[in-house]
Amino acid sequence: MTEPAERTPLGCFEVLARLDAFVAGELDGAELEAVRAHVAGCRNCESFGGYYARTIEAVRRLPPSTESAAVRRRLLAGFGG
């Protein structure tokens, strides 16, 4: 019987790519543990991840948008959407 392959630790860019899913609670298993392990040992990712999580929580607490359809179109056009 062979041993399971050992995972290569994640780097900062790989953690950043998973940050949204991590904050949303969408990661599980080995992927979740790999992100947690990296963040626990990386001051930059710990700091940025905490800031990102607090920002997402603050945005979620904002009241629903009440702008007009015209304003919404202009905003979306400004963001390339």
N, C-alpha and C positions, 0 to 999 in steps of 0.2 A: 504494500500500500504506500502511495506517495503522499508526502506532506503537501498541504495547500501552498500555493505560491505566496511568498511574502510580498505585500504591497509596497511599492516605492512611496516614500513620504511625499505628500503634496507640497508644492512650492506656492509662493504668494499668488502668482497669476492663476494657478489652478483653484486656489481657495476663493479668489475674487470672482472667478467664473461661476462658483457655486454659492456665493454669498446670498443671493436672493432666495434660493431654495432653502438654504440653511436657516435664514431668518424666518421664513414662512413655515418652518417645521416640516419641509417636504423631503428631507434626506433621512435615510435610515441605514442601518447595518454598517458595513465597513466604510461606506462613503461618509456617513455622519461621524464615525470615530476618527477617520483620517482628517476631516476638517477640524474637529475638536482638538485633536493632537497638535495640529499645526498652530492653531490659534493660541493654544496654551503655551506654546514655546516661541511665539513671534509677537513681539511688542507692537510692531506696526499693524499687523493684521488684527490683533486684539483691540487696539485703539480704533482703527478704521471700522472694524466690524461692529463695535459698540456704538460708534457715532452713527453708522448706517442704520442699525436697528432702532436707535432712538428717533432718527429722522422718519423712518417708515411708520413707527408708532404714532408720532406727532401728526403725520399726514392722515393717517387713518382716523384720528380724532376730529379732523376738520369737518365742519358742516357740509352737507351736499352743495354742490355748485349750483348757482342760480343764474349764470350768465345767459345771454340771449344766444340764439342759434348763430347769428352773425358774428358775435364775439368768439364763440366756440370755433367757427370756421377759420377766423383770422389766427387764433391761437394755434390750431392744428396746422395751418399752412406755415406759420412761423417755425414750427418744430419739424417741418418736413413731412407731415402726415396729411 
